[in-house]
Amino acid sequence: MQNNNKNAQKKVSHTQLGWHEGDKVTMESTQWCEEITEMVCSESDLQDGQMKEVEVGCQKILVVRNKGEFTAVGGLCTHYGAPLIKGALLGDRVRCPFHGACFNTKTGDIEEFPGLDSLPRYKVKVEDGKVYVTADKRKLNKRVKKMCGRVLAVSYTVVLIGGGPASLQCAETLRQNDYGGRIIMVTKDEQLPLDKTKLSKAMNIEIDKILLRQSDFLQQYGIEVWTKKEVMSVDTDAKTVTFKDGTIQHYDQLLISTGGSARPLQCPGAELQNVKLLQNYNDAIEIHQMSAGNRAVIIGTSFIGMEVAAYLSDKAASVTIIGNSKFPYQASLGPDIGKMTMQMLEEKNVKFYMSNGVTEIRGQNGKVKEVVLKHGEVLPADIVIVGIGVIPNSDFLKETSVEIDSRNAVVVDKFMRTNIPDVFAAGDVVSFPLPLVGHKRINIGHWQLAQAHGRIAGLSMLKQQVPINTVPYFWTMLLGKSIRYTGYGEGYTEIVFKGSTEERKFLAFYIKGEEVVAAASLNFDPAVSKLAEMLKMGKRISKAQAQSDDLSWLQLP
């Protein structure tokens, strides 16, 4: 190989560039460009099952060796740019250490969420014991899978009710699989689909920074988004959706992905101004503005409530949290982690009233003045933020035959189909069979799950019957520290810790019987991502393994 470290300007084809089916390219962008090839390592530097981060032309690239073959893909997760070298590699998949997105190391394709985009793939050549990678000099951190657009001659219409990750993933899955009909996504929100996970963590963030896709992208691929459009009812016999403004839209196939609504507070004074629920972008902005320099009281020690408290801790004049358990997260993460998070916020002068509740909110001139607790305390307040749970948004289906369970969730099968033909459902609104727990139906409000549901629903609409097979993965961020969690820990009988919550560095195994059913961590990456991959592959992790001082089975760095 000659002149491997020199740039060469030449006319190239898609194949010569290392592009493959699924890359987003235009003829204009590939007519002339600069390629750079560099030797990145020796063949002996990597054994099977190992990866290495290298730089070629200022691009971070992940080189992987598996079964003797070298492959190279983008080195940064397309979700929020985490370095994949710090993630978990199992077989041909690398899982992001931060939020659990998975990528195929041969194709670069995203195979597990969150995130929408795939990784760029690069040409690799091994010669004389040296490994060479060729890259386009343009910096490419992400790659959109090949998608078709709207074909005007096709009158078939898919309506997606809801503007969240499930709807958007369903729409993109349809376009990635050559569906040329009409796609209409309807949302009662004012904005295009956005990353709502950010709203409790960065409440004054600019809207453009959290849009999942820009309007020109949606237009390019023929994905219509109707904002400020609320559904009133559905007629599954006539296959129509009726909106609050009186308009009616016909569908051939329908996706219900309406998510959940924040559970309102039930007590005198709950209707006062400055009693806020965090449900959309405008709510986040209002809470930020109303709390700045004022006294904020947060009801509920949910993930939303705690994140809002952490965010406001250096902006509000005071922050107080009221919880009905002894510690935050007690049911989900356990008392030790809950106590730790409580201490973290107390160090920022956040005050807690735990094992408590609210009996009344008193106001003056229609605005909050004070909060009365069931133990008798009276707290001065300028704003009250309520985070006491979520109710699936399915009321508009009550006049239909769509099956709804006792918790208001839409019941679906493993293909995200409801009991009504051509009606599918996905995301926080559904109760679905989780393989991890023997296909027991559960309702979980995770961003990653909503995307997984949306993909399966899209494939099912196209008669590609791929069953849902994902492992729940979520994260919470408090004061710059991220707790990660994977699995399904409901009903766990004990928790085994490695490290300690006192040191704020730990890995917690949730045990049910003799088996690990979930795990949580802080400053212990990529343990949770590794465990998520093991659970995804159907590997049983025993209580004895969790209790052992020898964690070599986890293959942590």
Secondary structure, 3 states (H helix, E strand, C coil): CCCCCCCEEEECCHHHHCCCCCCCCCHHHHHEEEEEEEEEEEHHHCCCCEEEEEEECCEEEEEEEECCEEEEEECECCCCCCEHHHCEEECCEEECCCCCCEEECCCCCEEECCCCCECCEEEEEEECCEEEEEEECCCCCCECCCCCCCCCCCCCEEEEECCCHHHHHHHHHHHHCCCCCEEEEECCCCCCCECHHHCCCCCCCCHHHCECCCHHHHHHCCEEEECCCCEEEEECCCCEEEECCCCEEECCEEEECCCEEECCCCCCCCCCECEEECCCHHHHHHHHHHHECCEEEEECCCHHHHHHHHHHCCCECEEEEECCCCCCCCCCCCHHHHHHHHHHHHCCCEEEECCCCEEEEEEECCEEEEEEECCCCEEECCEEEECCCEEECCHHHCCCCCCECCCCCEECCCCCECCCCCEEECHHHEEEEEHHHCCEEECCCCHHHHHHHHHHHHHHHCCCCCCCCCCCEEEEEECCEEEEEEECCCCCCEEEEEEECCCCEEEEEEEECCEEEEEEEECCCCHHHHHHHHHHCCCCCEHHHHHCCCCHHHCCC
